[in-house]
């Protein structure tokens, strides 16, 4: 029951009527994020996201929170490299209330000066918190290797200098420039009537004028040799993130990539979990993740290791990548990967919030939605040799990037000779 509508002013609406649910989830998606920022304004998307919860034309900060939470709902927001989202999940009969509040926040934020200053200190503390979490901060170091001197390689939160320099005028100008119809998707899922949602959105967003949609500079990938970034810091274990440039979001091979992720490191049946943790006890945490953007992507392997086992663990990880490049996945392992991929998606889509996040991101990023049946058909058509070809395309020595946070001194690591693919 997925329905999409595009108004003349450019706003997209996507709904999924789930008649058996007792809840609705709604998200106002804005096509803007860290990639759209200049170095001087780095972190402004995230800063603005924080501030929209501090009050709007019709709702104070307290009213925003109490109106949603007071009826049993939850309220949140997040900023990514390409998108910002304001969302709520609540009992279905309060859908109009949530749509009113979220829309007023997005269209008419009050941005009070005193809240801007208070939130500046909050974000500076958030920045310090992530730097104190090596399992998170190591991914920022890896991003800097993958996309050096580019917005994708910089923290979404920004730097201390950029956060301190952003003014109220900067925030207002940014909101007026990007929070406009061609950048907005309204997504709602759960127990709802699509035509009623459309009518409500049309009343709320009637007079907005639009301009041409803004974009970002394409990602640059000029790597021709392996790279290592090591931060020496007192930690109880070494935190590792290994990354390779991968596929853009809508690449036809994306389903093969998803299966490669499942086989290599998505669960406890995966190769890396078995080889690194179960067989050798080299790590407690080991897994893979996939980043997908409009024009690029990354395949990432992450682990938490004993300081004395770094080199051994890296050798084992690289050996598993070589196996995928050299040999076909067995029919049984391939079948299990497909079942896991589709089973996890199916289970997630039972929840109204996960369903909204899936639909909203898809329409905001690509302008379209693939339903579960279409995805299932495409996954079923992936062949084993496609995974081997994709592994050979992604896992190349000259494209290898390794970020480490460890109390081991850099001169004692000597990993250059280990990075052999």
C-alpha positions as CSV (number, residue, x, y, z in Angstrom):
1,X,0.0,0.0,0.0
2,X,2.9,2.4,-0.8
3,X,1.6,5.6,-2.3
4,X,3.7,8.5,-3.6
5,X,2.6,12.0,-4.6
6,X,4.5,15.0,-5.8
7,X,3.0,18.5,-5.5
8,X,3.5,21.2,-8.1
9,X,5.8,23.1,-5.7
10,X,8.2,20.1,-5.5
11,X,7.3,18.5,-2.2
12,X,7.2,14.7,-2.3
13,X,4.8,12.6,-0.1
14,X,5.2,8.9,0.4
15,X,2.9,6.8,2.6
16,X,2.6,3.2,3.5
17,X,-0.8,2.2,4.9
18,X,-0.4,-0.6,7.4
19,X,-3.9,-1.3,8.5
20,X,-3.1,-3.7,11.4
21,X,-0.8,-1.3,13.2
22,X,-1.7,0.8,16.2
23,X,1.0,3.4,15.5
24,X,2.1,5.8,12.9
25,X,5.6,7.0,12.1
26,X,6.2,10.3,10.4
27,X,9.4,11.9,9.1
28,X,10.1,15.2,7.5
29,X,13.2,14.6,5.3
30,X,15.4,17.4,4.0
31,X,17.8,16.7,1.2
32,X,20.8,18.4,3.0
33,X,23.6,17.2,5.2
34,X,27.3,17.4,5.8
35,X,28.2,17.1,2.1
36,X,26.5,20.4,1.3
37,X,28.6,22.5,3.7
38,X,31.6,24.7,3.1
39,X,34.6,24.2,5.4
40,X,33.8,27.4,7.2
41,X,30.2,26.2,8.0
42,X,31.1,22.6,8.7
43,X,28.6,21.2,11.1
44,X,25.8,23.7,10.4
45,X,23.3,21.0,9.2
46,X,23.7,19.2,12.5
47,X,23.7,22.4,14.5
48,X,20.4,23.5,12.8
49,X,18.9,20.0,13.5
50,X,19.5,20.5,17.2
51,X,18.0,23.9,17.2
52,X,14.7,23.1,15.5
53,X,13.7,21.3,18.7
54,X,14.1,24.5,20.7
55,X,10.9,26.1,19.4
56,X,9.0,27.2,16.3
57,X,6.4,29.8,15.3
58,X,3.5,28.0,17.1
59,X,5.3,25.6,19.5
60,X,7.7,26.3,22.3
61,X,10.5,23.8,23.1
62,X,8.5,22.5,26.0
63,X,5.3,22.2,23.9
64,X,7.1,20.2,21.1
65,X,8.4,17.6,23.6
66,X,5.3,17.4,25.8
67,X,2.8,17.3,22.9
68,X,4.4,14.2,21.4
69,X,5.6,12.4,24.6
70,X,2.4,13.3,26.4
71,X,0.4,11.0,24.1
72,X,2.8,8.1,24.4
73,X,5.0,9.1,21.4
74,X,8.7,9.5,20.8
75,X,10.5,12.3,19.0
76,X,13.9,12.5,17.4
77,X,16.1,13.8,14.6
78,X,19.3,13.0,12.9
79,X,21.8,14.4,10.3
80,X,23.8,12.4,7.8
81,X,26.1,13.3,5.0
82,X,23.2,13.8,2.5
83,X,20.0,14.0,4.6
84,X,18.5,15.5,7.7
85,X,15.3,14.0,9.2
86,X,12.9,15.0,11.9
87,X,10.7,12.2,13.0
88,X,8.1,10.9,15.5
89,X,6.3,7.7,16.3
90,X,3.1,7.7,18.2
91,X,-0.4,6.2,18.4
92,X,-2.1,6.5,15.0
93,X,-4.9,8.9,16.2
94,X,-2.3,11.6,16.8
95,X,-0.9,11.7,13.3
96,X,-2.2,15.2,12.5
97,X,-0.6,16.5,15.7
98,X,2.8,15.1,14.8
99,X,2.6,16.4,11.2
100,X,1.7,19.9,12.5
101,X,4.5,20.0,15.0
102,X,7.3,18.6,12.8
103,X,6.2,20.8,9.9
104,X,6.1,24.0,12.0
105,X,9.6,23.1,13.3
106,X,11.0,22.7,9.7
107,X,9.2,25.7,8.1
108,X,9.2,28.3,11.0
109,X,12.0,27.6,13.5
110,X,12.4,30.4,16.0
111,X,16.1,30.0,16.5
112,X,16.3,32.1,19.8
113,X,19.7,33.6,20.3
114,X,20.0,32.3,23.9
115,X,19.3,28.7,22.7
116,X,21.9,29.0,19.9
117,X,24.5,29.8,22.5
118,X,23.5,27.1,24.9
119,X,23.4,24.5,22.1
120,X,26.8,25.6,20.9
121,X,28.3,24.4,24.2
122,X,26.2,21.2,24.0
123,X,27.6,20.4,20.5
124,X,31.1,21.2,21.6
125,X,30.7,18.6,24.4
126,X,29.2,16.1,21.9
127,X,32.3,16.6,19.8
128,X,34.5,15.9,22.8
129,X,32.4,12.8,23.6
130,X,32.9,11.2,20.2
131,X,36.7,11.9,20.4
132,X,36.6,10.0,23.7
133,X,34.9,7.0,22.1
134,X,37.7,5.3,20.0
135,X,35.3,2.8,18.5
136,X,33.4,5.7,16.9
137,X,36.3,8.1,16.3
138,X,38.3,5.6,14.4
139,X,35.6,5.8,11.7
140,X,36.2,9.5,11.4
141,X,39.9,8.8,10.8
142,X,39.0,6.3,8.1
143,X,36.7,8.8,6.4
144,X,39.5,11.2,6.2
145,X,41.6,8.6,4.4
146,X,38.8,7.6,2.0
147,X,37.9,11.2,1.1
148,X,40.7,13.6,2.1
149,X,40.0,17.3,2.0
150,X,36.4,16.7,1.1
151,X,33.1,17.1,3.1
152,X,32.6,13.3,3.2
153,X,36.0,13.0,4.9
154,X,35.1,15.5,7.7
155,X,33.0,15.1,10.8
156,X,29.2,15.8,10.5
157,X,29.4,17.6,13.9
158,X,32.1,19.9,12.5
159,X,35.2,21.3,14.2
160,X,35.6,23.3,17.3
161,X,36.5,26.3,15.1
162,X,33.5,26.0,12.8
163,X,31.0,25.4,15.6
164,X,32.2,28.5,17.4
165,X,32.0,30.7,14.3
166,X,28.5,29.8,13.1
167,X,26.1,32.7,13.7
168,X,22.3,33.0,13.9
169,X,22.3,34.6,10.4
170,X,24.3,31.7,9.1
171,X,21.7,29.3,10.5
172,X,18.7,31.3,9.1
173,X,20.3,31.6,5.7
174,X,21.1,27.9,5.6
175,X,17.5,27.0,6.6
176,X,15.9,29.3,4.1
177,X,18.2,28.0,1.3
178,X,17.8,24.3,1.8
179,X,14.5,23.8,3.7
180,X,12.4,24.3,0.6
181,X,10.0,22.2,-1.4
182,X,12.4,20.4,-3.8
183,X,14.5,19.3,-0.9
184,X,11.5,18.1,1.3
185,X,10.0,14.6,1.5
186,X,7.1,13.9,3.9
187,X,6.9,10.2,4.8
188,X,4.3,8.5,6.9
189,X,3.7,4.8,7.6
190,X,1.3,2.9,9.8
191,X,-2.4,3.0,10.4
192,X,-3.3,5.9,8.1
193,X,-5.3,7.0,5.0
194,X,-2.9,8.3,2.3
195,X,-5.4,10.8,0.8
196,X,-5.9,12.4,4.2
197,X,-2.1,12.7,4.7
198,X,-1.8,14.4,1.3
199,X,-4.6,16.8,2.0
200,X,-3.1,17.7,5.3
201,X,0.4,18.3,3.8
202,X,-1.2,20.4,1.0
203,X,-2.8,22.7,3.6
204,X,0.4,23.0,5.6
205,X,2.8,23.7,2.7
206,X,0.5,25.7,0.3
207,X,2.5,28.9,-0.4
208,X,6.1,27.7,-0.5
209,X,7.9,28.8,-3.5
210,X,10.8,26.8,-4.9
211,X,14.1,27.3,-6.6
212,X,16.3,24.8,-8.5
213,X,17.5,22.0,-6.2
214,X,21.0,22.6,-4.8
215,X,23.7,19.9,-5.0
216,X,27.2,19.1,-3.8
217,X,30.6,18.6,-5.4
218,X,31.1,15.1,-6.6
219,X,33.4,12.9,-4.5
220,X,37.0,12.5,-5.6
221,X,38.8,9.2,-5.4
222,X,42.4,9.4,-6.6
223,X,44.0,6.8,-4.3
224,X,46.8,4.7,-5.9
225,X,48.4,3.1,-2.8
226,X,47.5,1.7,0.6
227,X,47.1,4.3,3.4
228,X,47.4,4.0,7.2
229,X,46.3,6.5,9.8
230,X,47.3,5.8,13.4
231,X,46.3,7.8,16.4
232,X,48.4,6.9,19.5
233,X,46.1,7.2,22.5
234,X,45.8,5.4,25.8
235,X,43.1,2.7,25.3
236,X,42.4,-0.7,26.7
237,X,42.3,-2.2,23.2
238,X,43.2,-1.3,19.6
239,X,40.3,0.0,17.5
240,X,40.6,-0.8,13.8
241,X,38.6,0.4,10.8
242,X,39.6,-0.8,7.3
243,X,37.9,0.7,4.3
244,X,37.7,0.4,0.5
245,X,35.9,2.7,-1.9
246,X,32.8,0.9,-3.0
247,X,29.5,1.4,-5.0
248,X,27.2,4.4,-5.2
249,X,23.7,4.0,-3.8
250,X,21.9,3.1,-7.0
251,X,24.6,0.9,-8.6
252,X,23.1,-2.2,-10.2
253,X,25.5,-4.4,-8.2
254,X,24.2,-3.1,-4.8
255,X,22.4,-6.4,-4.0
256,X,25.5,-8.4,-4.7
257,X,27.3,-5.9,-2.3
258,X,24.7,-6.6,0.4
259,X,25.3,-10.3,0.1
260,X,29.0,-9.8,0.2
261,X,28.5,-7.8,3.5
262,X,26.4,-10.6,5.0
263,X,28.9,-13.3,4.1
264,X,31.9,-11.4,5.3
265,X,30.8,-9.7,8.5
266,X,27.1,-9.0,9.1
267,X,26.4,-11.6,11.7
268,X,27.7,-14.4,13.9
269,X,27.7,-16.8,11.0
270,X,30.0,-14.6,8.9
271,X,33.5,-15.5,7.9
272,X,35.3,-12.7,9.8
273,X,33.4,-13.5,13.0
274,X,34.3,-17.2,12.7
275,X,37.9,-16.7,11.6
276,X,38.9,-13.7,13.8
277,X,36.9,-14.3,16.9
278,X,35.7,-17.9,17.1
279,X,38.7,-19.8,15.8
280,X,41.5,-17.5,17.0
281,X,40.1,-15.3,19.7
282,X,41.7,-12.2,18.3
283,X,38.8,-9.9,18.9
284,X,35.6,-9.5,20.8
285,X,34.0,-7.2,18.2
286,X,34.5,-7.8,14.5
287,X,32.1,-7.0,11.6
288,X,31.5,-5.1,8.4
289,X,29.3,-2.2,7.3
290,X,28.5,-0.5,4.0
291,X,28.2,3.2,3.3
292,X,26.1,4.3,0.3
293,X,26.1,7.8,-1.1
294,X,24.8,9.3,-4.3
295,X,28.1,9.1,-6.2
296,X,30.3,6.9,-4.1
297,X,30.4,4.4,-1.2
298,X,32.6,2.4,1.1
299,X,33.0,-1.1,2.4
300,X,34.2,-1.1,6.0
301,X,35.6,-3.7,8.3
302,X,35.8,-2.8,12.0
303,X,37.2,-4.6,15.0
304,X,38.4,-4.2,18.6
305,X,41.7,-6.0,19.2
306,X,44.2,-6.9,21.8
307,X,47.2,-4.6,21.4
308,X,49.5,-7.5,20.9
309,X,47.4,-9.1,18.1
310,X,47.0,-6.3,15.6
311,X,49.3,-7.7,12.9
312,X,47.9,-11.2,13.2
313,X,44.3,-9.9,13.0
314,X,45.1,-7.8,9.9
315,X,46.6,-10.8,8.2
316,X,43.6,-12.9,8.9
317,X,41.2,-10.2,7.7
318,X,43.1,-9.7,4.4
319,X,43.3,-13.5,3.9
320,X,39.5,-13.7,4.1
321,X,39.2,-10.9,1.4
322,X,41.6,-12.9,-0.8
323,X,39.5,-16.0,-0.5
324,X,36.4,-14.1,-1.7
325,X,38.5,-12.8,-4.7
326,X,39.9,-16.3,-5.5
327,X,37.0,-18.7,-4.9
328,X,33.2,-18.8,-5.4
329,X,31.1,-18.8,-2.3
330,X,29.6,-22.3,-1.7
331,X,25.9,-22.8,-2.8
332,X,24.8,-23.4,0.8
333,X,26.6,-20.2,2.2
334,X,25.2,-18.2,-0.7
335,X,21.6,-19.4,0.0
336,X,21.9,-18.6,3.7
337,X,23.2,-15.1,2.8
338,X,20.2,-14.4,0.6
339,X,17.8,-15.7,3.3
340,X,19.4,-13.6,5.9
341,X,19.4,-10.4,3.7
342,X,15.7,-10.8,2.9
343,X,14.7,-12.0,6.3
344,X,16.3,-9.0,8.1
345,X,14.6,-6.6,5.7
346,X,11.2,-8.3,6.0
347,X,11.4,-8.2,9.8
348,X,12.5,-4.5,9.9
349,X,9.6,-3.5,7.6
350,X,7.1,-4.9,10.2
351,X,7.9,-1.9,12.4
352,X,6.3,1.4,11.4
353,X,9.3,3.5,12.3
354,X,11.8,1.2,10.4
355,X,9.4,1.2,7.5
356,X,9.3,5.0,7.5
357,X,13.1,5.3,7.7
358,X,13.5,2.9,4.7
359,X,10.9,4.6,2.6
360,X,11.9,8.1,3.5
361,X,15.5,7.6,2.8
362,X,14.8,5.9,-0.5
363,X,12.6,8.6,-1.9
364,X,14.8,11.4,-0.5
365,X,17.9,9.9,-2.0
366,X,16.7,8.4,-5.3
367,X,13.2,9.8,-5.9
368,X,11.7,6.3,-6.0
369,X,10.8,3.2,-3.9
370,X,11.4,-0.4,-4.6
371,X,8.9,-2.6,-2.9
372,X,9.9,-5.8,-1.1
373,X,8.8,-8.0,-4.0
374,X,11.1,-6.1,-6.4
375,X,14.0,-6.4,-4.0
376,X,13.4,-10.1,-3.5
377,X,13.4,-10.7,-7.3
378,X,16.7,-8.8,-7.7
379,X,18.4,-10.6,-4.8
380,X,17.3,-13.9,-6.2
381,X,18.9,-13.2,-9.5
382,X,22.3,-12.5,-8.1
383,X,24.8,-15.2,-9.1
384,X,27.8,-16.5,-7.1
385,X,30.3,-15.3,-9.7
386,X,29.0,-11.7,-9.3
387,X,30.2,-11.7,-5.7
388,X,33.7,-12.9,-6.8
389,X,33.8,-10.2,-9.5
390,X,32.7,-7.5,-7.0
391,X,35.2,-8.6,-4.4
392,X,38.0,-8.3,-7.1
393,X,36.7,-4.8,-8.0
394,X,36.5,-3.5,-4.4
395,X,39.3,-5.3,-2.4
396,X,42.3,-4.0,-4.2
397,X,45.6,-3.4,-2.4
398,X,46.0,0.1,-3.8
399,X,42.6,1.1,-2.5
400,X,43.1,-0.2,1.0
401,X,42.8,2.2,3.9
402,X,43.5,1.4,7.5
403,X,42.7,3.6,10.5
404,X,43.8,2.6,14.0
405,X,43.5,4.1,17.5
406,X,45.8,2.3,19.9
407,X,48.2,2.9,22.8
408,X,50.8,1.0,20.7
409,X,53.3,3.5,19.4
410,X,53.3,4.1,15.6
411,X,56.9,3.0,15.2
412,X,56.1,-0.4,16.8
413,X,53.3,-1.3,14.5
414,X,55.2,-1.8,11.2
415,X,52.1,-2.8,9.2
416,X,53.1,-1.7,5.7
417,X,54.5,-5.1,4.7
418,X,51.3,-6.7,6.1
419,X,48.9,-4.9,3.8
420,X,49.1,-7.4,1.0
421,X,46.1,-8.2,-1.2
